[in-house]
Each structure stands twice: as C-alpha cells, then as structure tokens.
C-alpha cells in the first residue's frame, strides 16, 4: 500500500512505517480507545451504527471523532501492485520493526530495520529498470464476507430470544454464513464458563 501511495502521490516523498512491540509502547490512539471504552461501558450496542454513535459521542471538544464506514467493496488487494513491480520476498517480514519508503525520480526505494537501533538495510526490490508498471488495483472482495455457521446460529437465537431488539433483526438476518468459515474465537476456558454460571 505504501509503495502504491508513493508511486501515485505527487508531493509525498517518504513514508516511515514502524511496528511496535505489543505491550511495550503507548500509542496516540490509546487515549481514544480509553474514551470510547468509558462511553460504551453502560450502553448496549447491537450494530455497527451503534458503535459509530458511541465513538462520535466519546469526544466533544475540539470536535467529535469522525467515523467513516468501510464496506467490503472499499478494500483493495495490493498484492498485484507489489508482486508485479517489486521483489518483496527478500524482506524478512517476521523480523522487521521499521520500514522506510523513499521516492526518487524513477522508483521507490525500500529499506528496513530488524531493531530500532540498527541501520536501515536497503532492499534490492525493483524487478526491472525504469518506472514501475502502472497496475490497476483490484477489489479485494466481490461480495460481503460470510461468518461461521455457528456464529450465525448464535446471533439468530439471540434475535429469536429478543436479546437483540427487533429493530436490529434485519441487520442480523442479512448476514451471510458459510460452513467453510472457521470461527477464530478460542473456546472459553473453565474459569470463564464458571464465571458465567
């Protein structure tokens, strides 16, 4: 995505993309998440629009947070751009903590660091000489992504039992489910089950 952005943008010259170690840093968005969490603590939420309202109301000064809905057809697949123009397999992705992209007159130069104190390692990432090929980005998805059948059944039961209010049932009935989709949530452990009872 950064490669495409620098290639297409006329004024942007450099992008630094840092990956922080989980649990060891404080990010700007932490205070935002805290405000949203406080605001949502006593408010039942049944839909994405409900979360949008809570997020907007979590801050009033200097202005409410802005919420933009992203639909499945707003997401692009950047793999085709990267693989047609760059040799990205040379980058040790699992070890990288910092990527740097610098735009020159003809190409974007990629560098990476494995540790923040290291020097940048430049990647010989250009597949061919000259300007990168202009690649039309494809949509990542051609339809709304389905959820696991088990999750869908749980949601339908919550609608039937009126745990989810009736005015939200159309939203939940419109969700697609697929038997080939695996629910990624782990099974609850024994302490979680005993806490519920």
C-alpha positions in Angstrom: 0.0 0.0 0.0 2.8 2.4 0.9 4.5 1.6 -2.4 1.4 2.4 -4.4 0.8 5.6 -2.4 4.3 7.0 -3.0 4.1 6.0 -6.7 0.8 7.8 -7.2 1.2 10.8 -4.9 2.9 13.8 -6.4 4.1 15.6 -3.2 4.7 12.7 -0.8 8.4 11.7 -0.7 9.0 9.5 2.3 7.0 7.1 4.5 8.2 5.6 7.8 6.2 2.6 8.9 7.0 1.4 12.4 5.8 -1.8 14.1 5.8 -1.5 17.8 6.2 -4.4 20.2 2.9 -5.3 21.7 2.5 -4.2 25.3 5.7 -2.1 25.4 4.6 1.2 23.9 1.9 3.9 24.2 0.3 4.9 21.0 -1.7 8.1 20.3 -4.8 6.0 19.8 -4.7 4.6 23.3 -6.4 7.7 24.8 -9.0 7.5 22.1 -9.7 3.8 22.8 -10.0 4.6 26.5 -12.6 7.4 25.9 -14.6 5.0 23.7 -14.4 2.3 26.3 -15.6 4.6 29.1 -18.5 5.9 26.9 -19.6 2.3 25.9 -19.4 0.9 29.4 -23.1 1.3 30.3 -24.6 1.4 26.8 -25.8 -1.7 25.0 -24.6 -1.9 21.4 -26.4 -4.0 18.8 -25.0 -2.8 15.5 -22.0 -1.1 13.8 -24.1 2.1 13.7 -24.4 1.9 17.5 -20.6 1.8 17.8 -20.3 4.7 15.4 -22.7 6.8 17.7 -20.6 5.9 20.8 -17.4 6.8 19.0 -18.7 10.2 17.9 -20.0 11.0 21.4 -16.8 9.9 23.1 -15.3 13.3 22.5 -17.0 16.7 22.0 -14.0 19.1 22.2 -12.5 20.3 20.0 -14.9 18.3 17.8 -16.5 14.8 17.8 -14.4 11.9 16.5 -15.1 11.3 12.8 -16.4 7.9 11.8 -16.1 6.5 8.3 -17.8 3.3 7.4 -15.8 0.9 5.2 -17.7 -1.6 3.1 -16.3 -4.8 1.6 -16.0 -3.1 -1.8 -13.9 -0.3 -0.4 -11.0 -2.6 0.3 -8.3 -3.2 -2.4 -5.9 -6.0 -3.0 -2.4 -4.5 -3.1 -0.6 -7.8 -3.7 -0.8 -7.4 -7.5 0.9 -4.0 -7.4 3.7 -5.2 -5.2 4.4 -8.5 -6.9 4.4 -7.0 -10.4 6.9 -4.3 -9.6 8.9 -5.3 -6.6 10.8 -8.4 -5.2 9.3 -8.3 -1.8 10.3 -11.9 -0.9 13.7 -10.6 0.1 12.4 -8.8 3.2 12.4 -10.8 6.5 8.8 -9.8 7.3 8.6 -11.6 10.6 11.6 -9.7 12.0 11.0 -6.2 10.6 10.2 -3.4 13.1 10.6 -0.4 10.8 10.0 0.0 7.0 11.1 3.1 5.2 10.0 4.0 1.6 11.8 6.9 -0.2 10.6 8.1 -3.6 13.2 9.1 -6.1 12.5 10.5 -9.6 12.0 7.0 -11.0 11.5 4.4 -8.2 10.6 3.9 -4.6 13.5 2.6 -2.5 12.6 0.3 0.3 14.7 -0.2 3.5 14.0 -2.0 6.7 15.3 -2.4 10.3 15.1 -5.5 12.4 15.8 -3.5 15.6 15.2 0.2 16.1 18.9 0.9 16.9 20.1 -0.8 13.7 21.0 1.0 10.4 18.5 0.6 7.6 19.1 -2.3 5.2 18.2 -1.4 1.6 16.2 -3.9 -0.3 17.1 -4.5 -4.0 13.4 -4.6 -4.6 13.0 -3.4 -8.2 12.1 -6.1 -10.7 13.0 -4.2 -13.8 14.6 -0.9 -14.7 12.6 2.2 -15.3 9.3 3.3 -13.8 7.1 0.7 -12.1 4.3 -0.7 -14.2 1.0 1.1 -13.7 -1.1 -1.6 -12.1 -4.9 -1.2 -11.7 -5.8 -2.2 -8.2 -8.5 -4.9 -7.9 -11.1 -5.0 -5.2 -10.1 -7.5 -2.5 -13.7 -8.8 -2.2 -16.5 -9.1 -4.7 -19.2 -9.7 -2.0 -19.7 -9.3 1.7 -17.7 -11.8 3.7 -19.6 -14.5 5.4 -19.3 -15.5 9.1 -19.1 -19.0 10.6 -22.4 -21.0 10.7 -22.1 -21.5 14.5 -21.8 -17.7 15.0 -24.7 -17.1 12.7 -26.9 -19.6 14.6 -26.0 -17.9 17.9 -26.9 -14.5 16.5 -30.2 -15.9 15.2 -31.0 -17.4 18.6 -30.3 -14.1 20.2 -32.8 -12.4 17.8 -35.4 -15.1 18.5 -35.0 -14.8 22.2 -35.2 -11.0 21.9 -31.8 -10.5 23.5 -31.2 -8.4 20.3 -34.1 -6.0 19.9 -36.4 -6.5 16.9 -35.4 -3.3 15.2 -31.9 -4.8 14.6 -33.1 -8.2 13.3 -33.0 -7.2 9.6 -29.3 -6.4 10.0 -28.6 -9.8 11.5 -30.8 -11.6 9.0 -28.8 -10.1 6.1 -25.5 -11.5 7.3 -24.2 -14.4 5.1 -22.9 -17.6 6.7 -20.7 -20.3 5.3 -19.9 -23.8 6.6 -16.3 -23.4 5.3 -15.6 -20.3 7.5 -13.9 -21.2 10.8 -14.8 -19.2 13.9 -11.5 -17.8 15.1 -12.5 -17.2 18.7 -11.0 -19.8 21.1 -13.2 -22.0 23.2 -13.8 -20.4 26.6 -11.7 -21.8 29.4 -13.2 -23.4 32.5 -12.9 -20.2 34.6 -14.8 -18.2 32.0 -17.6 -20.9 32.0 -17.8 -21.0 35.8 -17.9 -17.1 35.9 -21.0 -17.1 33.7 -22.9 -19.6 35.9 
